[in-house]
């Protein structure tokens, strides 16, 4: 027995096809509307940013012009003098914040019997306190004993001794240069008394 499709044309589900096309068209329209909304939003943001950039550029040009005018009014000799005055003021402030009591207490504990303290010169440089210590001593061993004692306190770094000429009383004069690591004393504020920069 022969079997076959005797219809003159194949069967199609027109409703399903129409529904599918409608769904696809709705999706395309929704996507197009979303893209249009995003494009409009980004365009507005870009316009806002462009205006802000222009305002900032205008302010920058105005500030540069004002800075150039102020630079022309500055006298280099006055600036150099002002820089020198500021450096001197900072140096004096650092000298006032040097605690002589704490420093001399440390030296007193480390000073050997045959060594005598002659002079101390604190030299603040860029937040580092350098000190030059002049002493009288009998033998080189006495000088090195002081150096060792200073290093053992952990309050001095780069301790460097150097011998000098002998004195009239039979002693020798030596110079010890070091970096002092102990905290500085608080600088006296307005209306407060402070210790002067000497022992």
BADO-7398 format. One record per residue (C-alpha): residue number from 1; chain; x, y, z. Coordinates in steps of 0.05 Angstrom, whole numbers, plus 5000, padded with zeros to 4 digits. Each point is the difference from the previous one (the first is absolute). Example, Ala and Ser with C-alpha at 12.3 -4.5 7.8 and 13.67 -1.06 7.14 Angstrom:
! BADO-7398
+-----+------+------+------+------+
! pos ! unit !   px !   py !   pz !
+-----+------+------+------+------+
!   1 !    A ! 5246 ! 4910 ! 5156 !
!   2 !    A ! 5027 ! 5069 ! 4987 !
+-----+------+------+------+------+
***
This chain:
! BADO-7398
+-----+------+------+------+------+
! pos ! unit !   px !   py !   pz !
+-----+------+------+------+------+
!   1 !    A ! 5000 ! 5000 ! 5000 !
!   2 !    A ! 5027 ! 5069 ! 4982 !
!   3 !    A ! 4999 ! 5055 ! 5052 !
!   4 !    A ! 5013 ! 5074 ! 4987 !
!   5 !    A ! 4978 ! 5071 ! 5011 !
!   6 !    A ! 4947 ! 5016 ! 4950 !
!   7 !    A ! 4992 ! 5073 ! 5022 !
!   8 !    A ! 5016 ! 5051 ! 4947 !
!   9 !    A ! 5041 ! 5041 ! 5050 !
!  10 !    A ! 5032 ! 4986 ! 5069 !
!  11 !    A ! 4964 ! 5018 ! 5064 !
!  12 !    A ! 5023 ! 5064 ! 5036 !
!  13 !    A ! 4981 ! 5026 ! 5070 !
!  14 !    A ! 4986 ! 5073 ! 4981 !
!  15 !    A ! 4984 ! 5021 ! 5071 !
!  16 !    A ! 5066 ! 4975 ! 5029 !
!  17 !    A ! 5040 ! 5034 ! 4945 !
!  18 !    A ! 4963 ! 5066 ! 5010 !
!  19 !    A ! 5010 ! 4996 ! 5076 !
!  20 !    A ! 5074 ! 4986 ! 4992 !
!  21 !    A ! 5008 ! 5059 ! 4952 !
!  22 !    A ! 4961 ! 5045 ! 5047 !
!  23 !    A ! 5044 ! 4980 ! 5060 !
!  24 !    A ! 5063 ! 5013 ! 4959 !
!  25 !    A ! 4974 ! 5067 ! 4976 !
!  26 !    A ! 4982 ! 5020 ! 5071 !
!  27 !    A ! 5069 ! 4981 ! 5025 !
!  28 !    A ! 5033 ! 5040 ! 4944 !
!  29 !    A ! 4956 ! 5060 ! 5016 !
!  30 !    A ! 5016 ! 4994 ! 5075 !
!  31 !    A ! 5075 ! 4994 ! 4986 !
!  32 !    A ! 4997 ! 5059 ! 4953 !
!  33 !    A ! 4963 ! 5042 ! 5052 !
!  34 !    A ! 5051 ! 4980 ! 5054 !
!  35 !    A ! 5058 ! 5018 ! 4955 !
!  36 !    A ! 4968 ! 5066 ! 4983 !
!  37 !    A ! 4990 ! 5015 ! 5074 !
!  38 !    A ! 5072 ! 4982 ! 5016 !
!  39 !    A ! 5026 ! 5042 ! 4942 !
!  40 !    A ! 4959 ! 5059 ! 5023 !
!  41 !    A ! 5025 ! 4992 ! 5072 !
!  42 !    A ! 5073 ! 4993 ! 4979 !
!  43 !    A ! 4994 ! 5060 ! 4954 !
!  44 !    A ! 4974 ! 5043 ! 5058 !
!  45 !    A ! 5056 ! 4975 ! 5046 !
!  46 !    A ! 5051 ! 5015 ! 4947 !
!  47 !    A ! 4972 ! 5070 ! 4991 !
!  48 !    A ! 5003 ! 5011 ! 5075 !
!  49 !    A ! 5072 ! 4975 ! 5004 !
!  50 !    A ! 5019 ! 5044 ! 4941 !
!  51 !    A ! 4972 ! 5061 ! 5035 !
!  52 !    A ! 5037 ! 4982 ! 5065 !
!  53 !    A ! 5066 ! 4990 ! 4962 !
!  54 !    A ! 4991 ! 5068 ! 4966 !
!  55 !    A ! 4987 ! 5033 ! 5068 !
!  56 !    A ! 5061 ! 4967 ! 5030 !
!  57 !    A ! 5043 ! 5020 ! 4941 !
!  58 !    A ! 4976 ! 5072 ! 5007 !
!  59 !    A ! 5016 ! 5000 ! 5075 !
!  60 !    A ! 5069 ! 4969 ! 4987 !
!  61 !    A ! 5017 ! 5054 ! 4949 !
!  62 !    A ! 4976 ! 5055 ! 5047 !
!  63 !    A ! 5041 ! 4972 ! 5058 !
!  64 !    A ! 5062 ! 4993 ! 4956 !
!  65 !    A ! 4992 ! 5072 ! 4976 !
!  66 !    A ! 4993 ! 5024 ! 5072 !
!  67 !    A ! 5061 ! 4959 ! 5021 !
!  68 !    A ! 5040 ! 5030 ! 4944 !
!  69 !    A ! 4979 ! 5070 ! 5022 !
!  70 !    A ! 5020 ! 4986 ! 5072 !
!  71 !    A ! 5067 ! 4970 ! 4978 !
!  72 !    A ! 5016 ! 5065 ! 4963 !
!  73 !    A ! 4989 ! 5040 ! 5064 !
!  74 !    A ! 5049 ! 4957 ! 5042 !
!  75 !    A ! 5068 ! 5029 ! 5011 !
!  76 !    A ! 5053 ! 4945 ! 4996 !
!  77 !    A ! 5045 ! 5034 ! 5051 !
!  78 !    A ! 4942 ! 5004 ! 5050 !
!  79 !    A ! 4985 ! 4927 ! 4988 !
!  80 !    A ! 5072 ! 4981 ! 5013 !
!  81 !    A ! 5000 ! 5041 ! 5064 !
!  82 !    A ! 4934 ! 4969 ! 5022 !
!  83 !    A ! 5028 ! 4930 ! 4987 !
!  84 !    A ! 5060 ! 5016 ! 5043 !
!  85 !    A ! 4957 ! 5026 ! 5056 !
!  86 !    A ! 4955 ! 4939 ! 4998 !
!  87 !    A ! 5061 ! 4954 ! 5003 !
!  88 !    A ! 5028 ! 5038 ! 5059 !
!  89 !    A ! 4933 ! 4997 ! 5036 !
!  90 !    A ! 4995 ! 4925 ! 4989 !
!  91 !    A ! 5070 ! 4991 ! 5026 !
!  92 !    A ! 4985 ! 5040 ! 5063 !
!  93 !    A ! 4936 ! 4960 ! 5011 !
!  94 !    A ! 5039 ! 4935 ! 4994 !
!  95 !    A ! 5051 ! 5027 ! 5049 !
!  96 !    A ! 4946 ! 5017 ! 5050 !
!  97 !    A ! 4970 ! 4930 ! 4995 !
!  98 !    A ! 5067 ! 4968 ! 5018 !
!  99 !    A ! 4994 ! 4972 ! 5070 !
! 100 !    A ! 5065 ! 5017 ! 5036 !
! 101 !    A ! 4977 ! 4966 ! 5064 !
! 102 !    A ! 4989 ! 4933 ! 4965 !
! 103 !    A ! 5063 ! 5005 ! 4959 !
! 104 !    A ! 5046 ! 5018 ! 5058 !
! 105 !    A ! 4969 ! 4946 ! 5042 !
! 106 !    A ! 5019 ! 4949 ! 4947 !
! 107 !    A ! 5071 ! 5027 ! 4993 !
! 108 !    A ! 5009 ! 5000 ! 5076 !
! 109 !    A ! 4983 ! 4926 ! 5002 !
! 110 !    A ! 5048 ! 4983 ! 4943 !
! 111 !    A ! 5059 ! 5046 ! 5017 !
! 112 !    A ! 5062 ! 4960 ! 5024 !
! 113 !    A ! 5040 ! 5025 ! 5060 !
! 114 !    A ! 5058 ! 5026 ! 4958 !
! 115 !    A ! 4957 ! 5038 ! 4951 !
! 116 !    A ! 4973 ! 5071 ! 5010 !
! 117 !    A ! 4945 ! 5033 ! 4960 !
! 118 !    A ! 5021 ! 5066 ! 4970 !
! 119 !    A ! 4948 ! 5021 ! 4949 !
! 120 !    A ! 4937 ! 4974 ! 4965 !
! 121 !    A ! 4974 ! 5029 ! 4934 !
! 122 !    A ! 4932 ! 4974 ! 4976 !
! 123 !    A ! 4991 ! 5008 ! 4925 !
! 124 !    A ! 4930 ! 4985 ! 4975 !
! 125 !    A ! 4997 ! 4982 ! 4926 !
! 126 !    A ! 4937 ! 4977 ! 4965 !
! 127 !    A ! 4966 ! 4971 ! 5062 !
! 128 !    A ! 5065 ! 4966 ! 5021 !
! 129 !    A ! 5039 ! 5024 ! 5061 !
! 130 !    A ! 5075 ! 4998 ! 4990 !
! 131 !    A ! 5044 ! 5014 ! 5061 !
! 132 !    A ! 5073 ! 5020 ! 5005 !
! 133 !    A ! 5028 ! 4981 ! 5069 !
! 134 !    A ! 5068 ! 5028 ! 5020 !
! 135 !    A ! 5034 ! 4964 ! 5058 !
! 136 !    A ! 5066 ! 4998 ! 5036 !
! 137 !    A ! 5030 ! 4930 ! 5013 !
! 138 !    A ! 5064 ! 4969 ! 5025 !
! 139 !    A ! 5010 ! 4941 ! 4953 !
! 140 !    A ! 4969 ! 4977 ! 4935 !
! 141 !    A ! 4969 ! 4942 ! 5037 !
! 142 !    A ! 4961 ! 5049 ! 5043 !
! 143 !    A ! 4973 ! 5034 ! 4937 !
! 144 !    A ! 4981 ! 4933 ! 4969 !
! 145 !    A ! 4967 ! 4979 ! 5066 !
! 146 !    A ! 4954 ! 5060 ! 4994 !
! 147 !    A ! 4984 ! 4983 ! 4927 !
! 148 !    A ! 4982 ! 4929 ! 5019 !
! 149 !    A ! 4957 ! 5023 ! 5058 !
! 150 !    A ! 4963 ! 5048 ! 4955 !
! 151 !    A ! 4986 ! 4946 ! 4948 !
! 152 !    A ! 4974 ! 4952 ! 5053 !
! 153 !    A ! 4946 ! 5049 ! 5021 !
! 154 !    A ! 4967 ! 4992 ! 4930 !
! 155 !    A ! 4987 ! 5075 ! 5002 !
! 156 !    A ! 5059 ! 5017 ! 4955 !
! 157 !    A ! 5016 ! 4979 ! 4929 !
! 158 !    A ! 5061 ! 5008 ! 4956 !
! 159 !    A ! 5044 ! 5018 ! 5059 !
! 160 !    A ! 5067 ! 5024 ! 4972 !
! 161 !    A ! 5058 ! 5022 ! 5045 !
! 162 !    A ! 5059 ! 5042 ! 4978 !
! 163 !    A ! 5061 ! 5020 ! 5041 !
! 164 !    A ! 5026 ! 5072 ! 5006 !
! 165 !    A ! 5059 ! 5037 ! 5029 !
! 166 !    A ! 5021 ! 4987 ! 5072 !
! 167 !    A ! 4983 ! 5052 ! 5053 !
! 168 !    A ! 5046 ! 5037 ! 5048 !
! 169 !    A ! 4978 ! 4958 ! 5059 !
! 170 !    A ! 5024 ! 4935 ! 4968 !
! 171 !    A ! 4933 ! 4978 ! 4972 !
! 172 !    A ! 4979 ! 4989 ! 4929 !
! 173 !    A ! 4941 ! 5033 ! 4965 !
! 174 !    A ! 4954 ! 4957 ! 4958 !
! 175 !    A ! 4938 ! 5012 ! 4957 !
! 176 !    A ! 4943 ! 4950 ! 4996 !
! 177 !    A ! 4949 ! 5009 ! 4945 !
! 178 !    A ! 4935 ! 4960 ! 5002 !
! 179 !    A ! 4927 ! 4999 ! 4984 !
! 180 !    A ! 4956 ! 5008 ! 5062 !
! 181 !    A ! 4938 ! 4956 ! 4997 !
! 182 !    A ! 4965 ! 5020 ! 5065 !
! 183 !    A ! 4933 ! 5037 ! 4994 !
! 184 !    A ! 5004 ! 5075 ! 5003 !
! 185 !    A ! 4968 ! 5041 ! 5055 !
! 186 !    A ! 4934 ! 5036 ! 4985 !
! 187 !    A ! 5009 ! 5070 ! 4974 !
! 188 !    A ! 4972 ! 5052 ! 5048 !
! 189 !    A ! 4936 ! 5033 ! 4975 !
! 190 !    A ! 4981 ! 5073 ! 5005 !
! 191 !    A ! 5004 ! 5026 ! 5070 !
! 192 !    A ! 5038 ! 4940 ! 5026 !
! 193 !    A ! 5071 ! 5000 ! 5023 !
! 194 !    A ! 5050 ! 4954 ! 4968 !
! 195 !    A ! 5071 ! 4976 ! 5012 !
! 196 !    A ! 5051 ! 5038 ! 4960 !
! 197 !    A ! 5046 ! 4964 ! 4952 !
! 198 !    A ! 5057 ! 4989 ! 5049 !
! 199 !    A ! 5013 ! 4954 ! 5059 !
+-----+------+------+------+------+
***
